[in-house]
Every structure is written in C-alpha cells, then in structure tokens.
C-alpha cells in the first residue's frame, strides 16, 4: 500500500486585496495608492518565482507529539506544501536595500502564494483518503494544537530533504521558511472529512486572514449562574465572552478580550472546548481537565454548557456617594436603600428615595458621571436641589477593555460606532430607569450635566481617538459642550445637555468636576485631590493656581494584573486582617470569597508588612514565595492567594501615586505640612483604609490625619453645577488656572518613583 503521495497540479495564485490586507494596508490608508502601484509592478515577477510543491503521507504520533486528546500511536496523515525560497530571498534583499514597501509586499505575496495551495492540497488529501477507505477526524496545527516537534516527525516521515529539498532547523523551522505543515487525524469512518482550517478554533485572534464561517447559527450556549439557567443562541464570529456580555453577563475583560489577563474565566460543563496556548498559561492541567477556559478565546463549534464559578460584574458594587462639603446629599431629606428591580435582575441598580418626602419640584435635572468602569446618575429637583433617585450600572464598553488604553485601541481598530452605541444604550436605559422609578416625565427634565474622562467623552461624541493614544496625546475637543438630547445623546427630549470641560487628554472633565465639587476654585488654602485609579489623576493648589497631572498607576487598584484580582463585585475580598499567618477576610456584600479587589490587596500587603511576612523590599517570606500567601478559599476549595508578582504590581502602582504627589509638591513649592486637606476620589479611594495606605507608603504619613475619602467627586461636581445654576464660569476658571505637569520625562518623578518602590 502506497504511503507517500506527491501533490500534483499545484499552482500559486494571488489576490491584491488579500495581500494588502495582510499588511494592514486598507483603502483609507494614506499610502494605499503607493502600495497598489508597487504591487502592480512586482506581483507577476514574484509569482513567476514561486516554486509550488507538496507532499502527503501516512504516519503516527510519538511520545514527543502526543496530546491529551491524541495519544502516541494515533494514525495521522502529514501534509506539507511550499512555494520555495526565491520570493523570500527577494524580500530579504529589498529590506537590506532599504526598500521597505517592496520588502513588505514581497513577504506578504509569498504568504498568500503559500496559502493559495490549500485548496489543491485538500483535494489530493480527499482523494488519498478515498483510496484507503478512511476519513479525517480533525486537523492539528502546531503549536496550538500539537507540539512543534511534529514538524520534524513530518520531515522524517516524508523524507522531505530527498523528496522536496526541504531542510529543518533544531528549532523545528523549515527551510525554505515559506513552507507549511498540517497534521490530519485519521478516522475509520470514510464519510467524515474535517480537514479544513477552522478559524473559530484558532487562538490567533489577530490573524489578518481570520474568517469565521456563517454556518454556526444553530449552536446553543447554555449558561448556568447560581440557580439560574439561560440558553443563548450563538452568532458567527463571536467569542463566548462576546455572547455573554451581549446578554448582560458582565465578566471582566481587562485586556479587551486578547487572552492576556486571564480574568474572563468560565467553566465548560458540557461540550468540546479546545485548549488554547493562553488557556495553558492561566490554568493547570487539573483545571483544564475540569473545563476551565478563557471565554474571550472560546469559539464554539458545537453546543456548550458553561458556568460562572467566579464573581461576575452583573453584581458590580459601584460608588455613587460623595462627601465633599456643601454637595453632600441632604441626609435629613433623603434616605437611600439598595433595591433590585423585580422585572430584570440585570437592570441598573436603583437607590430609592424616602417615600415620605413631599415633592415641591415641577422640573428636574439629571447629573451623570461616565466612568471607565461604571456609570452613575442622579435625578434632582430643580427647585429643591434634593436627590430623588440614584442609579449605577456597569459601563457596557468594558467588553472592549477595562481601561482607556484598550478602549482607544478598540476605537482606532474600527470599533468606534459600537463603543458609541454602548454608551448611548447605557445612558438611555439609565435615564429611562430614573424616570420610571420616580414617575417623572421626560418633558419635565430641564437639564442634564455630564462629567467624564476625556476618552469617555470622545467615545460618547464619536470623535476620532487616534490622537489620544500617540504623542503628544492631543484631544479633539475638551471644551464645555452644550446641545440637545437628540444631538448629544440620541434621545428624544427638550432638555439641555451640558458636558463639563476637561484640561487635557489624561486630566479630563471628571477631574475638573471633582475639583469644582471640592471648591478648589474658591479656596485660599492649598489642597490636594487624588483620583486613585488606573491613570492616577491628581491636582494640587488653590483658587489662584493648580498643578495637575496623571501617573500611569496601572490597573492593580482595580484588580487588574493580580492573579485573583477583580473589580468591586460581590464576593471580592475587600478587607484583610492577619493574626500571625492566619487571614481574616471580609468580602463585598458578605458573599463567599471569589477573588480580591484593590482595597483587599492594599490591606493584605499592609498586614503582611506588620506581621513581618513581607519585608520592606516587597519580598515574601520563603515559605510563601513560590505559591503565594493564602487569604481564603473559594466555595469549591480553590486557594485565593496573594503572589509575589501581585505584590510587585501593587508596588509599581503605589509608587507611581506617591511619586506623583511628591513631584507636585516640589513643583508647587510647598511642603506636606502646608497642604491643609487631601481628598481621595473614586470608588477605590472611597473604600480605602487610609491608615493602611500610609502603612504601605502610598500616602505620606503627614497626610494621615487630613485625608478624606470623598467617593464619586465627578458626579458630585455635576450635581453642584445643576444646583447652583451657573453658566460654567467656575469650571472654566479651574481649566484656566490649571497647569499640567508631564511626568514621563520628569527627573524628580523618576527619582521619587524609584525611592518609593520600597515599603
């Protein structure tokens, strides 16, 4: 029986659009025409250089190439195709001569020529299978399906050196490099032929040739969350994470669904879910064996049943409270209690008014804070200024990433319309929920004031975000914006909409609003505002002068880059006390532990320092260095630990905040003692134990007794703007007296950053 077959009839083909797409050269690219002209000049010459060749033959997997699914001895067919080395040599020469356009095009042409051999190779494979009365059960591709060593096994089995003149390196790379190897698992059933490449199973989600077929419409995903079971219809091209978020299951997507953060964990209870290389980075063999996968890289090919074993963001605890002086909610007039909407458990969280309040208001205002993570809204009386209702909800843009950088990238990569639609939908649903809960008609709303960071406002307005992510980080518009509901929010109504101004790309309208709420425009005393978040915005000064800056603290304060980290969801460890090496933890809403949020990380580290389990360099004691320090266990017995890497992440974040504070003090020319008040803004700051923040060196000890956590100061400023019926001059004054300090190249900042890395 013949075991090796040369593949005849191979002919390389080219498609200009696919070649240009491979190098990300689209029609709207300013150099598109240059590349088109260059392609026209060289493609025929390069196509003539192609030396298409192919071979396939029978073999079996060995101990080196066996997988969990396919053991050693599994019968396979190896298939190898190549276009030779001449086009690649042409590309290399072009690069060496400095002709990068021609070099890039030649390399892409070689790739496209190689891919074009696929069709004929599959035809030959099917013919050989028919000859032997076998089928193809599965296609395996190195390295994500099978170890790279399989290429050497194919090289040896097919005698590639002798048959096609193909060599192989010690790193299992073919020479010529434009050579492709596939492995097909043989089936005894001749009617099965699953030989095509399936982009749904491929973890290379950034591949230029990625193409999800439309034949998956009948796939059903069953979701189990607690006692709730829902069946969702899968759409072509979606990951399971996309499907879940689309259906209001808000799970963490810190990296924007790129498989890099490991936060979007789900457990596959039923159905086949291939293991990706990224899955192997975040789960051990036992966890993979019981079905743990990253939902962002899970592309179903059949019906699946998945469950949430970790807290998800449908139970995100957002902060809408604020306490900066005169904008505090009048406690004698309003009493809030958290309630759930009986009709929709995924609806925005409502905080309802005291029903005994007499309503003297005929018109109303709405204050909105658009945060990167959450959105908070309040309905207040125009005459009384009283808060009638508060709503908080998760910003549904989180499916595109947890921070502004990933949102900017998503917008630049073509997701701008979807990002705008997300925020429009969130605002519309939130406003409708406010009005429904109070019985107020839309016609009674006089004004809506919106505060948000610069990126969130750009996404709301549909501005291009290209310049926000590259130096010199220039925003399109950060002035105060006024307009109609229809024009600015896409909602029918007569209310005036005001978007509060910002100072720069990284010190936006949310910070201006917070400064306004705290009265920085009317105080002679030197005060400091710090927004403890990913961007670490801060401002120092008084009514005459403000220095503002932002420091890249990173996502650690919000649970990002922490092994068991998560946002402020039910069950997240938020407070830690140690008795020796025994941890006593408190969780949000007193739920079973599912992870740890930012405040929990800070408190745990402060306690580890106090118990001398952690030294001042940030080094854990030897017995905890490898596996981390156990804080608690999940309901299924998994250890929630704080690792050495987690501590390093927090060191970077806290050092950035402290260095930013020290730099502003130096630039302003004041001492710590001259600062009369320190305001900590944001959800993280509101729940932070100030004493423990001082203990880890995030805040100077001189600030211990004059630091106040003020909560959502951005929302507070929007409320104050509406209450005081101003024309925005106070906000414009804050912008005018503010000077931004860039820290990236500042010598003082860099020195402080290294100094305060220690605990």
Helices and strands as residue ranges (DSSP letters): E 4-6, H 16-22, H 32-49, E 53-60, E 75-82, H 86-96, H 100-115, H 118-132, E 135-140, H 150-157, H 160-163, E 167-168, E 174-175, E 179-187, G 199-201, E 220-225, E 228-233, H 240-246, E 265-270, H 277-282, H 285-289, E 292-294, G 295-297, E 304-307, G 313-315, G 325-327, E 338-339, E 349-351, E 364-370, E 374-381, E 387-394, G 396-400, H 404-410, I 411-415, H 416-438, G 442-444, E 445-452, H 454-461, G 466-468, E 481-484, H 485-489, E 496-499, H 509-517, G 520-522, E 526-531, E 537-541, E 546-550, G 555-558, E 572-579, E 582-587, G 588-590, E 595-596, H 598-610, H 622-625, E 629-633, E 639-642, H 644-668, G 672-674, E 675-681, H 682-687, H 690-695, G 701-703, E 707-711, H 713-723, H 729-736, E 738-740, H 747-755
